[in-house]
Amino acid sequence: MAADKRPVGFIGLGIMGSAMSGHVIKAGFAAAGYDIDQKRMDELARNGGIPVASPREVAQRCDLIVACLPGPAALRAVIDGPEGLAAAGRPGIVVTECSTLALEDKHAAKTALGKAGIELLDSPLSGTGAQAARKDLIVFSSGEKAAYDRFVPVYQGFSRGSHHLGAFGNGTKMKLVANLLVAVHNLAAAEGLVLARKAGLDPAQAQRVLSEGAGMSRMLEVRGPSMVAGDYPPMMKLELWMKDVSLIGQFAKALSCPTPLFSTSAQFYAAAMAQGHHEEDPASICAVLENMAGIGRG
């Protein structure tokens, strides 16, 4: 990128944000970022980025800002806090908000930033932290098309594709639909692999063979190896995934839309929580089914 371009801003440098900022830097952009965790700031500096002291300073330095935040309280603090984006006094900035949050939280954020002359895009991501590290994300972006167009080169820097889905909020709606499928497919992958193990098949071979057949799914491909190994390092912690499960349920209920397979899957994620898998990946749902099937991991 041209040397006189302002850096791309990143607020939230966790598993997703740190991977995304690293890819953007490798793509030739300058990047400035902020996180409450100093270790994440140090990592940004090691990757060639510019750590700054607050969201306000990110806004003072950057015209395009990527926000990847853990929840609505963090988003409100980033927007309206004394060192928040609105305090920068720089209208014309575009922020793309990549978190999975309730629609009302996204709309409240858009209204608050709009008062400061800042445009907000609703742009959740499809993909896990491991996929972010491989630049294997899809961006579900929605909002003003001109603002989206400004962000396309940045999206190309950290993802394998982006889609403009129309009116603000459609990105979150699409992400909730996508996560419904993740919930169901993850349970289906675990169920198939547990049946294969119970039948005496080699689980690793079953995962490979099934991934090539008509019943393959991205969850079988991405999370299947963890299920085979019985080891569930978090691409996303189950306790955080439960936030998404709750959002999907509320979304479908508000639309009076039946989701019988998703509703069934939600019970198994709750069981995984009850069995102590909070800090592990949602692939740990496989352990719940193994217990039900009487399969031990000796």
C-alpha angles and dihedrals in degrees: 000000000000113000093231094060117111113247121262110250126228124193112186115032100192125127093307101033095048092051092046095049090048092054092047091053090049088051089061103263125127111235134200121189150176134204132161088233110082091202089062090049090052090051090053090053091050089053091054100263131127117249113210134191103245147356086262090061090048088056092047091055103035138056095192119046131185115206120197107173135168099231150338095283091057091048092052091049092050091051106036106020120114088259094036133124095266090057092062093079094218112130116192096051118132119214121192110203109208102178125109104242138147115285092242090057091051092049092047089052092050091051093048094049092043089062087060092048093253120136118222126205120199101222118159118181130237109216144058130264089263089053090048088056089055093045087246100138132122119210118220099199128180136173135063110009093217090055090048091051090055089055099047095093089052092048088051088054096059107021141049091233148350134207130203104218101185127243120040110274096035089099091061092045091053091046091053090051090048092049091050087060091046090053093051097040092048091054091045091052091050092047092051094048093047090052090049091051092046089051091055097253121143102261094210092051091045091054092051095045095044090049088062096047138078092272095058121128135178089249091055088051098043103033100022094087091056090050091051092050095043087228119118113190106177119261077168124358115250091231089058092045088057088065088060091046089055093048092051092050093049092046094052093044092052089055094044087235118153115233104175098162093047092047090053093048091051090064091058093050088051089051090052089054091049090051092056104260094128095124096041132084121276085251083081086083082087090069090057091055092045090055090050090049093049093243115151129200099221 
